[in-house]
Amino acid sequence: MKRIRLKNVIQTGALIIGCLLLVVGIEKGGFEDTLHKAVRICYECIGIG
């Protein structure tokens, strides 16, 4: 029983930390950098960039 409870606590903690880091990244504009890099890579793959 304790193992299941510990597992749930760890999973919940990881989920909360992940959500927090996601929000911090969005606030700092990290998604824009990722989007620009992804677009450049796609352009290179199809031969435009």
Protein Blocks (a to p, Z undefined) as FASTA:
>chain_A
ZZmmmmmmmmmmmmmmmmmmmmmmmmnommmmmmmmmmmmmmmmnomZZ
